Amino acid sequence: MGELDLFEPGTQIFTGTVRSWSGSFGELVTDSGLAVIFVLQGQPQPQIGERITISARRFRPVYQAGTVTKA
């Protein structure tokens, strides 16, 4: 069997406010009220309450953040 890609194809962009952190996992609440759980590796950790935009790929059941910028 071939190797499975655990990531869903394509990226998604989310903009919102960082609500919480636990280790490398963050929770982003978007402007529409959607809560997005994401993993951040190799990048500075944004502060709770900071407004950011992430470009992420879905890695069931969370999102792997590829880039993080201040919104």
CHARMM-style PDB file with segment names, atoms N, HN, CA, C and O in Angstrom:
ATOM      1  N   MET     1       0.824  -1.179   0.000  1.00  0.00      PROA
ATOM      2  CA  MET     1       0.000   0.000   0.000  1.00  0.00      PROA
ATOM      3  C   MET     1       0.867   1.240   0.000  1.00  0.00      PROA
ATOM      4  O   MET     1       1.940   1.262   0.603  1.00  0.00      PROA
ATOM      5  N   GLY     2       0.390   2.287  -0.690  1.00  0.00      PROA
ATOM      6  HN  GLY     2      -0.481   2.270  -1.180  1.00  0.00      PROA
ATOM      7  CA  GLY     2       1.117   3.546  -0.710  1.00  0.00      PROA
ATOM      8  C   GLY     2       0.974   4.288   0.605  1.00  0.00      PROA
ATOM      9  O   GLY     2       0.106   3.992   1.426  1.00  0.00      PROA
ATOM     10  N   GLU     3       1.842   5.249   0.775  1.00  0.00      PROA
ATOM     11  HN  GLU     3       2.548   5.490   0.108  1.00  0.00      PROA
ATOM     12  CA  GLU     3       1.797   6.042   2.000  1.00  0.00      PROA
ATOM     13  C   GLU     3       0.605   6.990   1.963  1.00  0.00      PROA
ATOM     14  O   GLU     3       0.345   7.630   0.944  1.00  0.00      PROA
ATOM     15  N   LEU     4      -0.110   7.076   3.062  1.00  0.00      PROA
ATOM     16  HN  LEU     4       0.101   6.556   3.889  1.00  0.00      PROA
ATOM     17  CA  LEU     4      -1.295   7.922   3.133  1.00  0.00      PROA
ATOM     18  C   LEU     4      -0.911   9.340   3.545  1.00  0.00      PROA
ATOM     19  O   LEU     4      -0.085   9.534   4.437  1.00  0.00      PROA
ATOM     20  N   ASP     5      -1.516  10.326   2.891  1.00  0.00      PROA
ATOM     21  HN  ASP     5      -2.188  10.169   2.167  1.00  0.00      PROA
ATOM     22  CA  ASP     5      -1.339  11.717   3.287  1.00  0.00      PROA
ATOM     23  C   ASP     5      -2.437  12.042   4.286  1.00  0.00      PROA
ATOM     24  O   ASP     5      -3.616  12.046   3.932  1.00  0.00      PROA
ATOM     25  N   LEU     6      -2.063  12.314   5.528  1.00  0.00      PROA
ATOM     26  HN  LEU     6      -1.105  12.311   5.815  1.00  0.00      PROA
ATOM     27  CA  LEU     6      -3.050  12.584   6.562  1.00  0.00      PROA
ATOM     28  C   LEU     6      -3.659  13.978   6.445  1.00  0.00      PROA
ATOM     29  O   LEU     6      -4.665  14.279   7.087  1.00  0.00      PROA
ATOM     30  N   PHE     7      -3.041  14.826   5.620  1.00  0.00      PROA
ATOM     31  HN  PHE     7      -2.224  14.581   5.098  1.00  0.00      PROA
ATOM     32  CA  PHE     7      -3.570  16.167   5.404  1.00  0.00      PROA
ATOM     33  C   PHE     7      -4.612  16.143   4.296  1.00  0.00      PROA
ATOM     34  O   PHE     7      -4.457  15.437   3.299  1.00  0.00      PROA
ATOM     35  N   GLU     8      -5.680  16.924   4.480  1.00  0.00      PROA
ATOM     36  HN  GLU     8      -5.806  17.497   5.290  1.00  0.00      PROA
ATOM     37  CA  GLU     8      -6.641  17.093   3.400  1.00  0.00      PROA
ATOM     38  C   GLU     8      -6.004  18.001   2.356  1.00  0.00      PROA
ATOM     39  O   GLU     8      -5.179  18.843   2.711  1.00  0.00      PROA
ATOM     40  N   PRO     9      -6.359  17.860   1.079  1.00  0.00      PROA
ATOM     41  CA  PRO     9      -5.747  18.688   0.037  1.00  0.00      PROA
ATOM     42  C   PRO     9      -6.132  20.164   0.184  1.00  0.00      PROA
ATOM     43  O   PRO     9      -7.224  20.490   0.650  1.00  0.00      PROA
ATOM     44  N   GLY    10      -5.224  21.038  -0.216  1.00  0.00      PROA
ATOM     45  HN  GLY    10      -4.337  20.773  -0.594  1.00  0.00      PROA
ATOM     46  CA  GLY    10      -5.491  22.472  -0.208  1.00  0.00      PROA
ATOM     47  C   GLY    10      -5.283  23.118   1.149  1.00  0.00      PROA
ATOM     48  O   GLY    10      -5.149  22.443   2.170  1.00  0.00      PROA
ATOM     49  N   THR    11      -5.260  24.443   1.134  1.00  0.00      PROA
ATOM     50  HN  THR    11      -5.369  24.991   0.305  1.00  0.00      PROA
ATOM     51  CA  THR    11      -5.113  25.202   2.371  1.00  0.00      PROA
ATOM     52  C   THR    11      -6.351  26.057   2.596  1.00  0.00      PROA
ATOM     53  O   THR    11      -7.110  26.339   1.668  1.00  0.00      PROA
ATOM     54  N   GLN    12      -6.534  26.456   3.830  1.00  0.00      PROA
ATOM     55  HN  GLN    12      -5.918  26.227   4.583  1.00  0.00      PROA
ATOM     56  CA  GLN    12      -7.630  27.346   4.186  1.00  0.00      PROA
ATOM     57  C   GLN    12      -7.054  28.521   4.959  1.00  0.00      PROA
ATOM     58  O   GLN    12      -6.060  28.379   5.672  1.00  0.00      PROA
ATOM     59  N   ILE    13      -7.683  29.679   4.815  1.00  0.00      PROA
ATOM     60  HN  ILE    13      -8.490  29.794   4.236  1.00  0.00      PROA
ATOM     61  CA  ILE    13      -7.251  30.894   5.493  1.00  0.00      PROA
ATOM     62  C   ILE    13      -8.282  31.239   6.561  1.00  0.00      PROA
ATOM     63  O   ILE    13      -9.483  31.268   6.293  1.00  0.00      PROA
ATOM     64  N   PHE    14      -7.800  31.501   7.779  1.00  0.00      PROA
ATOM     65  HN  PHE    14      -6.824  31.478   7.997  1.00  0.00      PROA
ATOM     66  CA  PHE    14      -8.672  31.890   8.886  1.00  0.00      PROA
ATOM     67  C   PHE    14      -8.119  33.164   9.516  1.00  0.00      PROA
ATOM     68  O   PHE    14      -6.912  33.278   9.732  1.00  0.00      PROA
ATOM     69  N   THR    15      -8.993  34.117   9.810  1.00  0.00      PROA
ATOM     70  HN  THR    15      -9.973  34.024   9.635  1.00  0.00      PROA
ATOM     71  CA  THR    15      -8.619  35.338  10.514  1.00  0.00      PROA
ATOM     72  C   THR    15      -9.475  35.448  11.757  1.00  0.00      PROA
ATOM     73  O   THR    15     -10.692  35.272  11.705  1.00  0.00      PROA
ATOM     74  N   GLY    16      -8.831  35.739  12.879  1.00  0.00      PROA
ATOM     75  HN  GLY    16      -7.842  35.882  12.921  1.00  0.00      PROA
ATOM     76  CA  GLY    16      -9.583  35.872  14.120  1.00  0.00      PROA
ATOM     77  C   GLY    16      -8.674  36.191  15.284  1.00  0.00      PROA
ATOM     78  O   GLY    16      -7.555  36.671  15.105  1.00  0.00      PROA
ATOM     79  N   THR    17      -9.166  35.920  16.478  1.00  0.00      PROA
ATOM     80  HN  THR    17     -10.075  35.530  16.624  1.00  0.00      PROA
ATOM     81  CA  THR    17      -8.468  36.238  17.716  1.00  0.00      PROA
ATOM     82  C   THR    17      -8.048  34.957  18.425  1.00  0.00      PROA
ATOM     83  O   THR    17      -8.838  34.023  18.563  1.00  0.00      PROA
ATOM     84  N   VAL    18      -6.787  34.924  18.877  1.00  0.00      PROA
ATOM     85  HN  VAL    18      -6.146  35.683  18.766  1.00  0.00      PROA
ATOM     86  CA  VAL    18      -6.284  33.769  19.620  1.00  0.00      PROA
ATOM     87  C   VAL    18      -6.985  33.743  20.976  1.00  0.00      PROA
ATOM     88  O   VAL    18      -6.929  34.709  21.737  1.00  0.00      PROA
ATOM     89  N   ARG    19      -7.641  32.632  21.264  1.00  0.00      PROA
ATOM     90  HN  ARG    19      -7.686  31.847  20.646  1.00  0.00      PROA
ATOM     91  CA  ARG    19      -8.412  32.518  22.503  1.00  0.00      PROA
ATOM     92  C   ARG    19      -7.650  31.785  23.605  1.00  0.00      PROA
ATOM     93  O   ARG    19      -7.752  32.153  24.776  1.00  0.00      PROA
ATOM     94  N   SER    20      -6.881  30.743  23.238  1.00  0.00      PROA
ATOM     95  HN  SER    20      -6.798  30.444  22.288  1.00  0.00      PROA
ATOM     96  CA  SER    20      -6.169  29.978  24.268  1.00  0.00      PROA
ATOM     97  C   SER    20      -4.991  29.232  23.654  1.00  0.00      PROA
ATOM     98  O   SER    20      -4.890  29.079  22.436  1.00  0.00      PROA
ATOM     99  N   TRP    21      -4.086  28.762  24.551  1.00  0.00      PROA
ATOM    100  HN  TRP    21      -4.168  28.886  25.540  1.00  0.00      PROA
ATOM    101  CA  TRP    21      -2.937  27.938  24.173  1.00  0.00      PROA
ATOM    102  C   TRP    21      -2.802  26.784  25.146  1.00  0.00      PROA
ATOM    103  O   TRP    21      -3.087  26.915  26.336  1.00  0.00      PROA
ATOM    104  N   SER    22      -2.358  25.644  24.615  1.00  0.00      PROA
ATOM    105  HN  SER    22      -2.126  25.538  23.649  1.00  0.00      PROA
ATOM    106  CA  SER    22      -2.004  24.492  25.434  1.00  0.00      PROA
ATOM    107  C   SER    22      -0.887  23.766  24.706  1.00  0.00      PROA
ATOM    108  O   SER    22      -1.139  23.047  23.739  1.00  0.00      PROA
ATOM    109  N   GLY    23       0.343  23.949  25.160  1.00  0.00      PROA
ATOM    110  HN  GLY    23       0.547  24.533  25.946  1.00  0.00      PROA
ATOM    111  CA  GLY    23       1.488  23.362  24.467  1.00  0.00      PROA
ATOM    112  C   GLY    23       1.659  24.024  23.113  1.00  0.00      PROA
ATOM    113  O   GLY    23       1.813  25.243  23.036  1.00  0.00      PROA
ATOM    114  N   SER    24       1.633  23.235  22.038  1.00  0.00      PROA
ATOM    115  HN  SER    24       1.508  22.245  22.100  1.00  0.00      PROA
ATOM    116  CA  SER    24       1.744  23.802  20.690  1.00  0.00      PROA
ATOM    117  C   SER    24       0.378  23.952  20.018  1.00  0.00      PROA
ATOM    118  O   SER    24       0.295  24.300  18.841  1.00  0.00      PROA
ATOM    119  N   PHE    25      -0.693  23.688  20.774  1.00  0.00      PROA
ATOM    120  HN  PHE    25      -0.626  23.405  21.730  1.00  0.00      PROA
ATOM    121  CA  PHE    25      -2.050  23.797  20.237  1.00  0.00      PROA
ATOM    122  C   PHE    25      -2.653  25.146  20.607  1.00  0.00      PROA
ATOM    123  O   PHE    25      -2.566  25.583  21.755  1.00  0.00      PROA
ATOM    124  N   GLY    26      -3.264  25.801  19.621  1.00  0.00      PROA
ATOM    125  HN  GLY    26      -3.334  25.447  18.689  1.00  0.00      PROA
ATOM    126  CA  GLY    26      -3.938  27.070  19.861  1.00  0.00      PROA
ATOM    127  C   GLY    26      -5.381  26.999  19.413  1.00  0.00      PROA
ATOM    128  O   GLY    26      -5.759  26.150  18.606  1.00  0.00      PROA
ATOM    129  N   GLU    27      -6.180  27.905  19.951  1.00  0.00      PROA
ATOM    130  HN  GLU    27      -5.872  28.595  20.607  1.00  0.00      PROA
ATOM    131  CA  GLU    27      -7.573  28.014  19.526  1.00  0.00      PROA
ATOM    132  C   GLU    27      -7.781  29.420  18.988  1.00  0.00      PROA
ATOM    133  O   GLU    27      -7.515  30.407  19.673  1.00  0.00      PROA
ATOM    134  N   LEU    28      -8.258  29.497  17.757  1.00  0.00      PROA
ATOM    135  HN  LEU    28      -8.475  28.694  17.201  1.00  0.00      PROA
ATOM    136  CA  LEU    28      -8.530  30.758  17.086  1.00  0.00      PROA
ATOM    137  C   LEU    28     -10.033  30.871  16.907  1.00  0.00      PROA
ATOM    138  O   LEU    28     -10.667  29.948  16.396  1.00  0.00      PROA
ATOM    139  N   VAL    29     -10.612  31.998  17.324  1.00  0.00      PROA
ATOM    140  HN  VAL    29     -10.097  32.748  17.738  1.00  0.00      PROA
ATOM    141  CA  VAL    29     -12.036  32.239  17.109  1.00  0.00      PROA
ATOM    142  C   VAL    29     -12.146  33.259  15.985  1.00  0.00      PROA
ATOM    143  O   VAL    29     -11.674  34.389  16.108  1.00  0.00      PROA
ATOM    144  N   THR    30     -12.779  32.843  14.877  1.00  0.00      PROA
ATOM    145  HN  THR    30     -13.163  31.925  14.777  1.00  0.00      PROA
ATOM    146  CA  THR    30     -12.891  33.702  13.706  1.00  0.00      PROA
ATOM    147  C   THR    30     -13.959  34.765  13.915  1.00  0.00      PROA
ATOM    148  O   THR    30     -14.716  34.725  14.886  1.00  0.00      PROA
ATOM    149  N   ASP    31     -14.007  35.713  12.990  1.00  0.00      PROA
ATOM    150  HN  ASP    31     -13.393  35.745  12.201  1.00  0.00      PROA
ATOM    151  CA  ASP    31     -14.987  36.792  13.058  1.00  0.00      PROA
ATOM    152  C   ASP    31     -16.416  36.264  13.003  1.00  0.00      PROA
ATOM    153  O   ASP    31     -17.327  36.885  13.550  1.00  0.00      PROA
ATOM    154  N   SER    32     -16.620  35.125  12.346  1.00  0.00      PROA
ATOM    155  HN  SER    32     -15.880  34.621  11.902  1.00  0.00      PROA
ATOM    156  CA  SER    32     -17.961  34.544  12.243  1.00  0.00      PROA
ATOM    157  C   SER    32     -18.291  33.637  13.427  1.00  0.00      PROA
ATOM    158  O   SER    32     -19.382  33.071  13.487  1.00  0.00      PROA
ATOM    159  N   GLY    33     -17.349  33.493  14.375  1.00  0.00      PROA
ATOM    160  HN  GLY    33     -16.462  33.953  14.326  1.00  0.00      PROA
ATOM    161  CA  GLY    33     -17.603  32.703  15.575  1.00  0.00      PROA
ATOM    162  C   GLY    33     -17.136  31.265  15.515  1.00  0.00      PROA
ATOM    163  O   GLY    33     -17.351  30.512  16.465  1.00  0.00      PROA
ATOM    164  N   LEU    34     -16.495  30.856  14.416  1.00  0.00      PROA
ATOM    165  HN  LEU    34     -16.320  31.467  13.644  1.00  0.00      PROA
ATOM    166  CA  LEU    34     -15.977  29.496  14.277  1.00  0.00      PROA
ATOM    167  C   LEU    34     -14.727  29.334  15.141  1.00  0.00      PROA
ATOM    168  O   LEU    34     -13.827  30.172  15.086  1.00  0.00      PROA
ATOM    169  N   ALA    35     -14.663  28.275  15.930  1.00  0.00      PROA
ATOM    170  HN  ALA    35     -15.394  27.595  15.974  1.00  0.00      PROA
ATOM    171  CA  ALA    35     -13.477  27.972  16.732  1.00  0.00      PROA
ATOM    172  C   ALA    35     -12.606  26.993  15.951  1.00  0.00      PROA
ATOM    173  O   ALA    35     -13.053  25.899  15.607  1.00  0.00      PROA
ATOM    174  N   VAL    36     -11.364  27.384  15.671  1.00  0.00      PROA
ATOM    175  HN  VAL    36     -11.000  28.273  15.951  1.00  0.00      PROA
ATOM    176  CA  VAL    36     -10.428  26.569  14.899  1.00  0.00      PROA
ATOM    177  C   VAL    36      -9.282  26.166  15.815  1.00  0.00      PROA
ATOM    178  O   VAL    36      -8.570  27.025  16.335  1.00  0.00      PROA
ATOM    179  N   ILE    37      -9.100  24.866  16.015  1.00  0.00      PROA
ATOM    180  HN  ILE    37      -9.678  24.168  15.593  1.00  0.00      PROA
ATOM    181  CA  ILE    37      -7.971  24.349  16.791  1.00  0.00      PROA
ATOM    182  C   ILE    37      -6.828  24.120  15.804  1.00  0.00      PROA
ATOM    183  O   ILE    37      -7.006  23.457  14.783  1.00  0.00      PROA
ATOM    184  N   PHE    38      -5.642  24.678  16.116  1.00  0.00      PROA
ATOM    185  HN  PHE    38      -5.497  25.217  16.945  1.00  0.00      PROA
ATOM    186  CA  PHE    38      -4.521  24.529  15.194  1.00  0.00      PROA
ATOM    187  C   PHE    38      -3.235  24.232  15.946  1.00  0.00      PROA
ATOM    188  O   PHE    38      -3.111  24.506  17.140  1.00  0.00      PROA
ATOM    189  N   VAL    39      -2.283  23.665  15.218  1.00  0.00      PROA
ATOM    190  HN  VAL    39      -2.383  23.443  14.248  1.00  0.00      PROA
ATOM    191  CA  VAL    39      -0.962  23.333  15.752  1.00  0.00      PROA
ATOM    192  C   VAL    39       0.038  24.294  15.138  1.00  0.00      PROA
ATOM    193  O   VAL    39      -0.001  24.567  13.938  1.00  0.00      PROA
ATOM    194  N   LEU    40       0.927  24.799  15.962  1.00  0.00      PROA
ATOM    195  HN  LEU    40       0.959  24.577  16.937  1.00  0.00      PROA
ATOM    196  CA  LEU    40       1.937  25.740  15.505  1.00  0.00      PROA
ATOM    197  C   LEU    40       3.309  25.180  15.847  1.00  0.00      PROA
ATOM    198  O   LEU    40       3.611  24.947  17.017  1.00  0.00      PROA
ATOM    199  N   GLN    41       4.146  24.962  14.826  1.00  0.00      PROA
ATOM    200  HN  GLN    41       3.901  25.152  13.875  1.00  0.00      PROA
ATOM    201  CA  GLN    41       5.489  24.419  15.044  1.00  0.00      PROA
ATOM    202  C   GLN    41       6.499  25.258  14.288  1.00  0.00      PROA
ATOM    203  O   GLN    41       6.287  25.592  13.122  1.00  0.00      PROA
ATOM    204  N   GLY    42       7.602  25.601  14.947  1.00  0.00      PROA
ATOM    205  HN  GLY    42       7.775  25.330  15.893  1.00  0.00      PROA
ATOM    206  CA  GLY    42       8.690  26.316  14.298  1.00  0.00      PROA
ATOM    207  C   GLY    42       8.424  27.789  14.065  1.00  0.00      PROA
ATOM    208  O   GLY    42       9.137  28.422  13.286  1.00  0.00      PROA
ATOM    209  N   GLN    43       7.424  28.351  14.714  1.00  0.00      PROA
ATOM    210  HN  GLN    43       6.845  27.837  15.347  1.00  0.00      PROA
ATOM    211  CA  GLN    43       7.108  29.767  14.575  1.00  0.00      PROA
ATOM    212  C   GLN    43       6.847  30.346  15.957  1.00  0.00      PROA
ATOM    213  O   GLN    43       6.479  29.616  16.878  1.00  0.00      PROA
ATOM    214  N   PRO    44       7.036  31.657  16.108  1.00  0.00      PROA
ATOM    215  CA  PRO    44       6.735  32.270  17.406  1.00  0.00      PROA
ATOM    216  C   PRO    44       5.249  32.119  17.745  1.00  0.00      PROA
ATOM    217  O   PRO    44       4.386  32.206  16.871  1.00  0.00      PROA
ATOM    218  N   GLN    45       4.977  31.897  19.000  1.00  0.00      PROA
ATOM    219  HN  GLN    45       5.678  31.826  19.710  1.00  0.00      PROA
ATOM    220  CA  GLN    45       3.601  31.704  19.450  1.00  0.00      PROA
ATOM    221  C   GLN    45       2.926  33.063  19.642  1.00  0.00      PROA
ATOM    222  O   GLN    45       3.428  33.889  20.404  1.00  0.00      PROA
ATOM    223  N   PRO    46       1.797  33.315  18.968  1.00  0.00      PROA
ATOM    224  CA  PRO    46       1.076  34.580  19.174  1.00  0.00      PROA
ATOM    225  C   PRO    46       0.525  34.660  20.601  1.00  0.00      PROA
ATOM    226  O   PRO    46       0.323  33.639  21.258  1.00  0.00      PROA
ATOM    227  N   GLN    47       0.291  35.858  21.055  1.00  0.00      PROA
ATOM    228  HN  GLN    47       0.455  36.687  20.522  1.00  0.00      PROA
ATOM    229  CA  GLN    47      -0.242  36.086  22.396  1.00  0.00      PROA
ATOM    230  C   GLN    47      -1.750  35.856  22.422  1.00  0.00      PROA
ATOM    231  O   GLN    47      -2.429  36.071  21.418  1.00  0.00      PROA
ATOM    232  N   ILE    48      -2.270  35.426  23.555  1.00  0.00      PROA
ATOM    233  HN  ILE    48      -1.718  35.252  24.371  1.00  0.00      PROA
ATOM    234  CA  ILE    48      -3.716  35.300  23.723  1.00  0.00      PROA
ATOM    235  C   ILE    48      -4.320  36.688  23.556  1.00  0.00      PROA
ATOM    236  O   ILE    48      -3.825  37.661  24.125  1.00  0.00      PROA
ATOM    237  N   GLY    49      -5.383  36.772  22.781  1.00  0.00      PROA
ATOM    238  HN  GLY    49      -5.785  35.981  22.319  1.00  0.00      PROA
ATOM    239  CA  GLY    49      -6.037  38.045  22.495  1.00  0.00      PROA
ATOM    240  C   GLY    49      -5.530  38.720  21.234  1.00  0.00      PROA
ATOM    241  O   GLY    49      -6.130  39.687  20.767  1.00  0.00      PROA
ATOM    242  N   GLU    50      -4.420  38.218  20.670  1.00  0.00      PROA
ATOM    243  HN  GLU    50      -3.932  37.432  21.050  1.00  0.00      PROA
ATOM    244  CA  GLU    50      -3.859  38.805  19.450  1.00  0.00      PROA
ATOM    245  C   GLU    50      -4.698  38.405  18.240  1.00  0.00      PROA
ATOM    246  O   GLU    50      -5.173  37.273  18.148  1.00  0.00      PROA
ATOM    247  N   ARG    51      -4.872  39.340  17.321  1.00  0.00      PROA
ATOM    248  HN  ARG    51      -4.486  40.259  17.396  1.00  0.00      PROA
ATOM    249  CA  ARG    51      -5.624  39.080  16.094  1.00  0.00      PROA
ATOM    250  C   ARG    51      -4.633  38.637  15.021  1.00  0.00      PROA
ATOM    251  O   ARG    51      -3.678  39.350  14.713  1.00  0.00      PROA
ATOM    252  N   ILE    52      -4.872  37.440  14.449  1.00  0.00      PROA
ATOM    253  HN  ILE    52      -5.648  36.861  14.699  1.00  0.00      PROA
ATOM    254  CA  ILE    52      -3.950  36.867  13.467  1.00  0.00      PROA
ATOM    255  C   ILE    52      -4.709  36.278  12.284  1.00  0.00      PROA
ATOM    256  O   ILE    52      -5.922  36.078  12.330  1.00  0.00      PROA
ATOM    257  N   THR    53      -3.954  36.010  11.228  1.00  0.00      PROA
ATOM    258  HN  THR    53      -2.968  36.173  11.191  1.00  0.00      PROA
ATOM    259  CA  THR    53      -4.442  35.264  10.072  1.00  0.00      PROA
ATOM    260  C   THR    53      -3.547  34.048   9.923  1.00  0.00      PROA
ATOM    261  O   THR    53      -2.322  34.175   9.938  1.00  0.00      PROA
ATOM    262  N   ILE    54      -4.146  32.860   9.778  1.00  0.00      PROA
ATOM    263  HN  ILE    54      -5.140  32.757   9.766  1.00  0.00      PROA
ATOM    264  CA  ILE    54      -3.349  31.653   9.552  1.00  0.00      PROA
ATOM    265  C   ILE    54      -3.725  31.035   8.211  1.00  0.00      PROA
ATOM    266  O   ILE    54      -4.881  31.069   7.789  1.00  0.00      PROA
ATOM    267  N   SER    55      -2.732  30.480   7.566  1.00  0.00      PROA
ATOM    268  HN  SER    55      -1.793  30.453   7.909  1.00  0.00      PROA
ATOM    269  CA  SER    55      -2.926  29.665   6.375  1.00  0.00      PROA
ATOM    270  C   SER    55      -2.636  28.242   6.828  1.00  0.00      PROA
ATOM    271  O   SER    55      -1.522  27.940   7.255  1.00  0.00      PROA
ATOM    272  N   ALA    56      -3.630  27.369   6.737  1.00  0.00      PROA
ATOM    273  HN  ALA    56      -4.535  27.615   6.389  1.00  0.00      PROA
ATOM    274  CA  ALA    56      -3.486  26.056   7.362  1.00  0.00      PROA
ATOM    275  C   ALA    56      -4.039  24.938   6.493  1.00  0.00      PROA
ATOM    276  O   ALA    56      -4.905  25.148   5.644  1.00  0.00      PROA
ATOM    277  N   ARG    57      -3.512  23.746   6.732  1.00  0.00      PROA
ATOM    278  HN  ARG    57      -2.808  23.576   7.422  1.00  0.00      PROA
ATOM    279  CA  ARG    57      -4.040  22.522   6.115  1.00  0.00      PROA
ATOM    280  C   ARG    57      -4.689  21.693   7.198  1.00  0.00      PROA
ATOM    281  O   ARG    57      -4.174  21.593   8.312  1.00  0.00      PROA
ATOM    282  N   ARG    58      -5.813  21.104   6.872  1.00  0.00      PROA
ATOM    283  HN  ARG    58      -6.232  21.185   5.967  1.00  0.00      PROA
ATOM    284  CA  ARG    58      -6.532  20.294   7.852  1.00  0.00      PROA
ATOM    285  C   ARG    58      -5.802  18.968   8.052  1.00  0.00      PROA
ATOM    286  O   ARG    58      -5.558  18.219   7.106  1.00  0.00      PROA
ATOM    287  N   PHE    59      -5.466  18.705   9.298  1.00  0.00      PROA
ATOM    288  HN  PHE    59      -5.665  19.313  10.067  1.00  0.00      PROA
ATOM    289  CA  PHE    59      -4.824  17.469   9.731  1.00  0.00      PROA
ATOM    290  C   PHE    59      -5.745  16.919  10.803  1.00  0.00      PROA
ATOM    291  O   PHE    59      -5.656  17.288  11.974  1.00  0.00      PROA
ATOM    292  N   ARG    60      -6.622  16.040  10.384  1.00  0.00      PROA
ATOM    293  HN  ARG    60      -6.694  15.740   9.433  1.00  0.00      PROA
ATOM    294  CA  ARG    60      -7.732  15.596  11.238  1.00  0.00      PROA
ATOM    295  C   ARG    60      -7.306  15.306  12.661  1.00  0.00      PROA
ATOM    296  O   ARG    60      -6.348  14.557  12.848  1.00  0.00      PROA
ATOM    297  N   PRO    61      -7.948  15.843  13.664  1.00  0.00      PROA
ATOM    298  CA  PRO    61      -9.095  16.761  13.674  1.00  0.00      PROA
ATOM    299  C   PRO    61      -8.693  18.227  13.833  1.00  0.00      PROA
ATOM    300  O   PRO    61      -9.554  19.066  14.100  1.00  0.00      PROA
ATOM    301  N   VAL    62      -7.401  18.560  13.674  1.00  0.00      PROA
ATOM    302  HN  VAL    62      -6.702  17.879  13.456  1.00  0.00      PROA
ATOM    303  CA  VAL    62      -6.946  19.942  13.863  1.00  0.00      PROA
ATOM    304  C   VAL    62      -6.380  20.477  12.554  1.00  0.00      PROA
ATOM    305  O   VAL    62      -6.371  19.775  11.542  1.00  0.00      PROA
ATOM    306  N   TYR    63      -5.910  21.712  12.573  1.00  0.00      PROA
ATOM    307  HN  TYR    63      -5.917  22.282  13.395  1.00  0.00      PROA
ATOM    308  CA  TYR    63      -5.269  22.339  11.421  1.00  0.00      PROA
ATOM    309  C   TYR    63      -3.797  22.565  11.727  1.00  0.00      PROA
ATOM    310  O   TYR    63      -3.451  22.989  12.830  1.00  0.00      PROA
ATOM    311  N   GLN    64      -2.922  22.286  10.755  1.00  0.00      PROA
ATOM    312  HN  GLN    64      -3.204  21.942   9.859  1.00  0.00      PROA
ATOM    313  CA  GLN    64      -1.493  22.558  10.870  1.00  0.00      PROA
ATOM    314  C   GLN    64      -1.251  23.922  10.246  1.00  0.00      PROA
ATOM    315  O   GLN    64      -1.419  24.084   9.037  1.00  0.00      PROA
ATOM    316  N   ALA    65      -0.860  24.905  11.045  1.00  0.00      PROA
ATOM    317  HN  ALA    65      -0.724  24.773  12.027  1.00  0.00      PROA
ATOM    318  CA  ALA    65      -0.635  26.256  10.541  1.00  0.00      PROA
ATOM    319  C   ALA    65       0.653  26.294   9.742  1.00  0.00      PROA
ATOM    320  O   ALA    65       1.713  25.920  10.243  1.00  0.00      PROA
ATOM    321  N   GLY    66       0.564  26.746   8.501  1.00  0.00      PROA
ATOM    322  HN  GLY    66      -0.297  27.050   8.093  1.00  0.00      PROA
ATOM    323  CA  GLY    66       1.740  26.901   7.658  1.00  0.00      PROA
ATOM    324  C   GLY    66       2.365  28.269   7.846  1.00  0.00      PROA
ATOM    325  O   GLY    66       3.580  28.387   8.003  1.00  0.00      PROA
ATOM    326  N   THR    67       1.534  29.306   7.829  1.00  0.00      PROA
ATOM    327  HN  THR    67       0.547  29.210   7.701  1.00  0.00      PROA
ATOM    328  CA  THR    67       2.004  30.665   8.073  1.00  0.00      PROA
ATOM    329  C   THR    67       1.059  31.357   9.043  1.00  0.00      PROA
ATOM    330  O   THR    67      -0.142  31.089   9.076  1.00  0.00      PROA
ATOM    331  N   VAL    68       1.639  32.253   9.829  1.00  0.00      PROA
ATOM    332  HN  VAL    68       2.614  32.470   9.801  1.00  0.00      PROA
ATOM    333  CA  VAL    68       0.862  33.054  10.776  1.00  0.00      PROA
ATOM    334  C   VAL    68       1.291  34.497  10.604  1.00  0.00      PROA
ATOM    335  O   VAL    68       2.482  34.799  10.678  1.00  0.00      PROA
ATOM    336  N   THR    69       0.342  35.396  10.376  1.00  0.00      PROA
ATOM    337  HN  THR    69      -0.626  35.151  10.316  1.00  0.00      PROA
ATOM    338  CA  THR    69       0.634  36.819  10.254  1.00  0.00      PROA
ATOM    339  C   THR    69      -0.324  37.601  11.135  1.00  0.00      PROA
ATOM    340  O   THR    69      -1.440  37.159  11.410  1.00  0.00      PROA
ATOM    341  N   LYS    70       0.127  38.775  11.576  1.00  0.00      PROA
ATOM    342  HN  LYS    70       1.033  39.134  11.353  1.00  0.00      PROA
ATOM    343  CA  LYS    70      -0.763  39.646  12.344  1.00  0.00      PROA
ATOM    344  C   LYS    70      -1.816  40.195  11.399  1.00  0.00      PROA
ATOM    345  O   LYS    70      -1.514  40.574  10.268  1.00  0.00      PROA
ATOM    346  N   ALA    71      -3.056  40.235  11.874  1.00  0.00      PROA
ATOM    347  HN  ALA    71      -3.301  39.927  12.793  1.00  0.00      PROA
ATOM    348  CA  ALA    71      -4.161  40.703  11.032  1.00  0.00      PROA
ATOM    349  C   ALA    71      -4.405  42.184  11.260  1.00  0.00      PROA
ATOM    350  OT1 ALA    71      -5.297  42.765  10.641  1.00  0.00      PROA
TER     351      ALA     71
END
